[in-house]
Amino acid sequence: MTIRNDRPHPDTSSFTHRYVRIDGHRVHCVCAGHGRPVLLIPGWPQTWFAWRHVMAALAGHGFMAIAVDPPGTGHSDRPQDGYDTGSIAATLHRVMQTLGHERYQVVGHDVGMWVGYALASDFPTVVQRLAVTEAVIPGLATAPSIFVPPEQNVFLWHFLFNQLADLPEALTGGRETAYLSYVFDTWSHHRDRVATRVYIEAYSAPGGLRGGFAYYRAIPETIRQNRVRAGRKLEMPVLAIGAEFATNDAPLLTLRDHATNLRGAIIPDCGHFIMEEADQAFIAHLLPFLDGGH
């Protein structure tokens, strides 16, 4: 039986939308609150909107939440290249500088976890704390076999499909709803809590799926970079959170040998889209961490 989420959605009318130009391309940012800056990086196939509950909580606890549409997604521009995590991390750091933040904390989900790790590794004096959730990091985690049980393949098939040139666009063009609905159906545990229509609309826009696929097509370069990054451990505090019915302890295990101050948590009764499916439980772990507690 599906458990309905009867908690009200946060009021986003007070959130401020900004567009920052980096090398001629717009990056869409949404800000809430005042205080210590926290950069929020969503994953695929979502947008900044995935952070709405977290943003409201942060804004109410003395933080400035800054959620982005990473290049290629949402209302940000879609350049033709530059989707390896090093390039995206450098772009987002420049966005934060433009907004007036030289040091900040970072939270990343899914592909945003990849980018968050690159940011923390490439800019270790800038990123004060790093919280990541619901991914493994290419080049750090052991590559899985292509011969896995169906229940594991549900979370793996897209890594190969999304990297192909041209074919994904040819098969999904005009069929974005069917394609992305399958992702939301199979990766979530409480699908009714996920703003699927918002994301399907965003990725149905011209170039929307191409921009998302680009992060997967850049995986070989991201792996090359991460093998270099693996030579130096993260020294800032790191929190790795997984969901019971998705990655579980994989985020923690991925970073186990790559951070000197690492803690982990698993959110029960939750699927992949953790900030929406179990926002209160996620925030209960995130807020004390960002506040420097325990």
Secondary structure, 3 states (H helix, E strand, C coil): CCCCCCCCCCCCCCCEEEEEEECCEEEEEEEECCCEEEEEECCCCCCHHHHHHHHHHHHCCCEEEEEEECCCCCCCCCCCCCCCHHHHHHHHHHHHHHCCCCCEEEEEECHHHHHHHHHHHHCCCCEEEEEEECCCCECCECCCCCCCCHHHHCCCHHHHHCCCCCHHHHHHCCCHHHHHHHHHHHHCCCHHHCCHHHHHHHHHCCCHHHHHHHHHHCHHHHHHHHHHHCCCCECCCEEEEEECCCCCCHHHHHHCCCECCEEEEEECCCCCCHHHHCHHHHHHHHHHHHCCCC
